[in-house]
Amino acid sequence: MPLEAIQPDRKGIQVSRSFSQPVLTLEELRQAVATYTARAAAKLRKAHLKTSSLLVYIRTSPFKPETYYSNSIVVPLDQATNDNLPLIEVACKGLEKIFKPKQRYQKAGVMALDLIPESTTQFQLGLTASCLPQKTPISPNQKEARKLKRRL
């Protein structure tokens, strides 16, 4: 088989852009991150993949070291998906956690991580302490009976 025919497994899908003008507000950044997330979701669907976590990052200009700010966050999803709505929702929640007011943001981006094939079904067990097996207290008489049983 020719080497070109073998496609390596993708580690992630990234969409990012530098802004032509500095972005100052959370709302402007939210719109950009939502757009980038929708593009990443489209790339996931085209590649027949789903993601179970998103990395969201923002930064100011690295050429102004006195005011340079850069931050990122990895946001896990409850269930792997390539659907715009849940991906945009978690990306924006992540953005809110790393956003710092009074900054002049120059770049933002998202990266879909932990990719799995679209055909893979992911189950959530949702086990709670109440549905796990519980130990039943043993009376002193039962303990004695077990000891006798082991001796025989």
Backbone as numpy.savetxt, mean C-alpha at the origin, in Angstrom:
# Nx Ny Nz CAx CAy CAz Cx Cy Cz
14.01 -20.35 -26.21 13.16 -19.17 -26.21 14.06 -17.93 -26.21
13.79 -16.95 -27.10 14.62 -15.75 -27.13 14.48 -14.96 -25.83
15.56 -14.32 -25.46 15.60 -13.57 -24.21 14.55 -12.46 -24.18
14.26 -11.85 -25.35 13.29 -10.76 -25.41 11.88 -11.22 -25.09
11.60 -12.51 -25.32 10.25 -13.04 -25.09 9.96 -13.25 -23.61
11.01 -13.33 -22.80 10.83 -13.54 -21.37 10.73 -12.18 -20.69
9.57 -11.89 -20.12 9.38 -10.63 -19.43 9.62 -10.84 -17.94
10.48 -10.02 -17.35 10.71 -10.18 -15.91 9.48 -9.73 -15.12
9.33 -10.29 -13.92 8.23 -9.86 -13.05 8.46 -8.41 -12.66
7.40 -7.63 -12.75 7.51 -6.21 -12.38 7.51 -6.08 -10.87
8.36 -5.20 -10.37 8.44 -4.95 -8.94 7.50 -3.83 -8.51
7.23 -2.91 -9.44 6.37 -1.79 -9.12 6.02 -1.01 -10.37
5.02 -0.16 -10.25 4.60 0.74 -11.33 4.58 2.14 -10.75
5.31 3.05 -11.40 5.45 4.41 -10.88 4.91 5.43 -11.86
4.26 6.45 -11.32 3.83 7.60 -12.10 4.17 8.84 -11.27
4.96 9.74 -11.86 5.33 10.97 -11.15 5.56 12.09 -12.16
5.50 13.30 -11.68 5.75 14.46 -12.52 6.34 15.58 -11.67
7.15 16.39 -12.34 7.60 17.64 -11.74 6.60 18.71 -12.17
6.35 19.65 -11.30 5.38 20.71 -11.59 6.08 21.87 -12.29
5.39 22.52 -13.24 5.97 23.67 -13.93 6.06 24.88 -12.99
5.11 24.96 -12.07 5.10 26.01 -11.04 5.01 25.34 -9.68
5.63 25.91 -8.65 5.53 25.28 -7.32 4.08 25.14 -6.87
3.79 24.01 -6.23 2.46 23.73 -5.71 2.50 24.04 -4.21
1.52 24.82 -3.76 1.53 25.30 -2.38 0.47 24.68 -1.48
-0.63 24.20 -2.06 -1.74 23.76 -1.22 -1.92 22.25 -1.25
-2.52 21.74 -0.19 -2.83 20.32 -0.10 -3.80 19.93 -1.21
-4.76 20.78 -1.51 -5.76 20.47 -2.53 -5.12 20.28 -3.90
-4.17 21.15 -4.26 -3.48 21.01 -5.55 -2.68 19.70 -5.60
-2.00 19.40 -4.51 -1.24 18.15 -4.44 -2.18 16.94 -4.50
-3.32 17.04 -3.82 -4.29 15.95 -3.82 -4.77 15.66 -5.25
-5.04 16.72 -6.02 -5.48 16.54 -7.41 -4.39 15.85 -8.23
-3.14 16.27 -8.05 -2.03 15.67 -8.80 -1.86 14.20 -8.41
-1.86 13.91 -7.12 -1.69 12.53 -6.65 -2.84 11.66 -7.11
-4.06 12.17 -7.12 -5.21 11.41 -7.60 -5.05 11.08 -9.09
-4.59 12.05 -9.87 -4.36 11.83 -11.31 -3.28 10.78 -11.52
-2.17 10.89 -10.80 -1.07 9.92 -10.94 -1.52 8.52 -10.51
-2.34 8.45 -9.48 -2.83 7.16 -9.00 -3.74 6.52 -10.04
-4.59 7.32 -10.67 -5.48 6.80 -11.72 -4.65 6.27 -12.90
-3.56 6.97 -13.24 -2.69 6.50 -14.32 -2.00 5.20 -13.93
-1.55 5.11 -12.69 -0.91 3.87 -12.21 -1.92 2.72 -12.23
-3.16 2.98 -11.84 -4.20 1.95 -11.86 -4.45 1.47 -13.29
-4.44 2.39 -14.25 -4.63 2.01 -15.66 -3.47 1.13 -16.13
-2.25 1.46 -15.71 -1.08 0.63 -16.06 -1.20 -0.75 -15.43
-1.70 -0.80 -14.20 -1.91 -2.09 -13.54 -2.90 -2.94 -14.33
-4.01 -2.35 -14.72 -5.03 -3.09 -15.46 -4.48 -3.56 -16.81
-3.72 -2.71 -17.48 -3.14 -3.07 -18.78 -2.18 -4.26 -18.64
-1.45 -4.31 -17.52 -0.50 -5.40 -17.27 -1.17 -6.59 -16.57
-2.48 -6.51 -16.32 -3.24 -7.57 -15.63 -2.65 -7.84 -14.24
-2.41 -6.75 -13.51 -1.84 -6.84 -12.17 -2.71 -6.11 -11.16
-2.49 -6.42 -9.89 -3.11 -5.71 -8.77 -2.00 -5.33 -7.80
-2.25 -4.32 -6.99 -1.28 -3.89 -5.98 -1.89 -4.02 -4.59
-1.03 -4.30 -3.61 -1.53 -4.37 -2.24 -0.94 -3.27 -1.37
-0.13 -2.37 -1.97 0.34 -1.20 -1.23 0.79 -0.12 -2.21
0.66 1.13 -1.77 1.05 2.28 -2.57 2.08 3.10 -1.83
3.09 3.56 -2.55 4.05 4.51 -2.01 3.69 5.87 -2.58
3.53 6.86 -1.73 3.21 8.23 -2.15 4.38 9.10 -1.71
4.87 9.96 -2.60 5.98 10.83 -2.21 5.80 12.24 -2.77
6.38 13.18 -2.05 6.37 14.59 -2.44 7.72 15.19 -2.10
8.10 16.24 -2.84 9.35 16.93 -2.50 9.35 18.35 -3.05
10.16 19.16 -2.42 10.38 20.52 -2.89 11.64 20.50 -3.76
12.10 21.64 -4.20 13.27 21.71 -5.07 14.55 21.36 -4.30
15.33 20.41 -4.83 16.59 20.06 -4.16 17.66 21.14 -4.34
17.39 22.12 -5.20 18.36 23.19 -5.45 18.23 24.34 -4.46
17.31 24.20 -3.52 17.16 25.17 -2.44 17.29 24.41 -1.12
18.53 24.04 -0.76 18.74 23.17 0.40 18.22 23.73 1.73
18.16 25.04 1.87 17.69 25.60 3.14 16.22 25.34 3.39
15.46 25.11 2.32 14.02 24.85 2.49 13.62 23.48 1.93
14.59 22.63 1.63 14.30 21.34 1.01 13.50 20.44 1.96
12.44 19.86 1.41 11.62 18.91 2.16 11.26 17.77 1.22
11.42 16.56 1.70 11.06 15.38 0.93 10.51 14.34 1.91
9.43 13.71 1.52 8.86 12.69 2.39 8.07 11.69 1.55
7.94 10.49 2.09 7.16 9.46 1.42 6.52 8.57 2.48
5.52 7.84 2.04 4.82 6.93 2.93 4.33 5.74 2.11
4.43 4.56 2.69 3.86 3.36 2.07 2.55 3.08 2.77
1.48 3.03 1.99 0.15 2.81 2.54 -0.34 1.43 2.10
-0.52 0.50 3.06 -1.02 -0.82 2.68 -2.52 -0.79 2.40
-2.95 -1.65 1.49 -4.38 -1.77 1.19 -4.92 -2.99 1.91
-6.19 -2.95 2.27 -6.82 -4.11 2.91 -6.85 -5.30 1.97
-7.04 -5.01 0.68 -7.12 -6.06 -0.32 -6.48 -5.55 -1.61
-5.71 -6.40 -2.28 -5.07 -6.02 -3.53 -6.12 -5.62 -4.56
-5.82 -4.55 -5.33 -6.77 -4.04 -6.31 -6.05 -3.31 -7.43
-6.77 -3.06 -8.51 -6.31 -2.17 -9.57 -7.42 -1.17 -9.90
-8.35 -1.01 -8.98 -9.51 -0.13 -9.14 -9.14 1.29 -8.69
-9.51 2.28 -9.50 -9.17 3.68 -9.21 -9.62 4.15 -7.82
-10.87 3.91 -7.49 -11.46 4.50 -6.28 -10.71 4.15 -4.99
-10.51 2.87 -4.67 -9.80 2.58 -3.42 -8.34 3.02 -3.46
-7.72 2.96 -4.64 -6.32 3.39 -4.75 -6.19 4.89 -4.52
-7.06 5.67 -5.13 -7.02 7.13 -4.95 -7.30 7.48 -3.49
-8.24 6.77 -2.88 -8.59 7.03 -1.48 -7.39 6.83 -0.56
-6.68 5.71 -0.69 -5.54 5.46 0.20 -4.35 6.37 -0.14
-4.18 6.70 -1.43 -3.09 7.60 -1.82 -3.29 8.98 -1.19
-4.52 9.47 -1.22 -4.80 10.80 -0.64 -4.67 10.78 0.88
-5.05 9.69 1.52 -4.86 9.58 2.97 -3.37 9.60 3.31
-2.58 8.90 2.51 -1.13 8.92 2.71 -0.55 10.30 2.51
-1.00 10.99 1.47 -0.54 12.34 1.19 -0.81 13.27 2.37
-1.99 13.17 2.95 -2.35 14.03 4.08 -1.39 13.83 5.26
-0.88 12.60 5.42 0.03 12.33 6.53 1.42 12.92 6.32
1.85 13.07 5.07 3.20 13.57 4.82 3.24 15.04 4.39
2.08 15.61 4.09 2.02 17.00 3.66 2.46 17.94 4.78
3.29 18.90 4.42 3.76 19.91 5.36 3.40 21.27 4.78
2.59 22.06 5.49 2.17 23.36 4.95 3.37 24.31 4.78
3.14 25.35 4.01 4.12 26.42 3.77 5.37 25.92 3.04
5.18 24.89 2.21 6.27 24.38 1.37 5.91 24.65 -0.09
6.93 24.75 -0.92 6.75 24.96 -2.36 7.11 23.65 -3.06
6.12 22.78 -3.23 6.37 21.45 -3.76 6.67 21.50 -5.26
7.70 20.74 -5.66 8.11 20.71 -7.06 7.74 19.39 -7.73
7.61 18.31 -6.95 7.37 17.00 -7.55 6.53 16.14 -6.63
5.71 15.29 -7.23 4.92 14.31 -6.48 4.82 13.05 -7.32
4.55 11.94 -6.66 4.41 10.69 -7.40 3.83 9.58 -6.56
3.45 8.51 -7.25 2.95 7.31 -6.59 3.62 6.10 -7.22
3.78 5.07 -6.43 4.32 3.81 -6.93 3.49 2.67 -6.37
2.99 1.83 -7.26 2.25 0.64 -6.86 3.28 -0.44 -6.54
3.19 -0.99 -5.33 4.14 -2.01 -4.86 3.41 -3.32 -4.59
4.19 -4.35 -4.30 3.63 -5.67 -3.95 2.62 -6.13 -4.99
3.08 -6.18 -6.24 2.20 -6.52 -7.35 1.93 -8.02 -7.41
0.69 -8.34 -7.73 0.28 -9.75 -7.90 -0.55 -9.85 -9.18
-0.61 -11.03 -9.79 -1.44 -11.18 -10.99 -2.91 -10.88 -10.69
-3.57 -10.31 -11.66 -4.99 -9.95 -11.53 -5.84 -11.18 -11.23
-5.43 -12.32 -11.73 -6.21 -13.55 -11.55 -6.11 -14.11 -10.14
-5.15 -13.62 -9.35 -4.98 -14.11 -7.99 -6.10 -13.59 -7.10
-6.72 -14.48 -6.36 -7.76 -14.09 -5.42 -7.15 -14.01 -4.04
-7.39 -12.91 -3.37 -6.84 -12.70 -2.04 -7.99 -12.78 -1.04
-7.86 -13.68 -0.09 -8.91 -13.84 0.90 -8.49 -13.18 2.20
-9.47 -12.60 2.88 -9.25 -12.05 4.20 -9.98 -12.94 5.18
-9.24 -13.48 6.11 -9.87 -14.38 7.06 -10.69 -13.64 8.10
-10.22 -12.50 8.52 -10.97 -11.72 9.49 -11.18 -12.44 10.81
-10.18 -13.23 11.21 -10.31 -13.96 12.47 -10.22 -12.99 13.65
-11.08 -13.21 14.59 -11.04 -12.43 15.82 -10.85 -13.40 16.97
-10.56 -12.87 18.12 -10.33 -13.72 19.29 -11.55 -14.58 19.60
-12.74 -14.09 19.30 -13.95 -14.84 19.63 -14.14 -16.07 18.74
-13.52 -16.09 17.54 -13.71 -17.26 16.68 -12.51 -18.20 16.71
-11.50 -17.88 17.50 -10.37 -18.78 17.66 -10.69 -19.80 18.74
-10.09 -21.00 18.63 -10.37 -22.02 19.66 -9.96 -21.51 21.05
-10.82 -21.77 21.99 -10.57 -21.35 23.36 -10.22 -22.56 24.21
-9.31 -22.37 25.13 -9.00 -23.45 26.07 -10.08 -23.49 27.14
-10.54 -24.69 27.41 -11.56 -24.87 28.43 -10.85 -25.18 29.75
-11.24 -24.53 30.83 -10.59 -24.82 32.11 -10.80 -26.28 32.51
-9.76 -26.88 33.07 -9.81 -28.29 33.49 -9.93 -28.34 35.00
-10.86 -29.15 35.45 -11.05 -29.29 36.89 -9.94 -30.17 37.46
-9.67 -30.08 38.77 -8.64 -30.92 39.39 -8.89 -32.41 39.17
-10.16 -32.83 39.16 -10.48 -34.25 38.93 -10.08 -34.68 37.52
-10.29 -33.79 36.52 -9.92 -34.12 35.14 -8.40 -34.22 35.01
-7.67 -33.38 35.72 -6.21 -33.42 35.68 -5.72 -34.77 36.22
-6.28 -35.19 37.31 -5.90 -36.48 37.90 -6.22 -37.62 36.96
-7.37 -37.55 36.30 -7.78 -38.60 35.37 -6.79 -38.67 34.20
-6.33 -37.53 33.70 -5.35 -37.52 32.60 -4.02 -38.11 33.04
-3.60 -37.77 34.24 -2.32 -38.32 34.76 -2.40 -39.84 34.84
-3.51 -40.37 35.36 -3.70 -41.81 35.47 -3.70 -42.46 34.09
-4.34 -41.83 33.13 -4.43 -42.35 31.77 -3.05 -42.47 31.14
-2.18 -41.46 31.37 -0.84 -41.47 30.82 0.01 -42.59 31.40
-0.22 -42.90 32.68 0.55 -43.96 33.34 0.21 -45.32 32.78
-1.03 -45.50 32.35 -1.47 -46.80 31.83 -1.00 -47.00 30.47
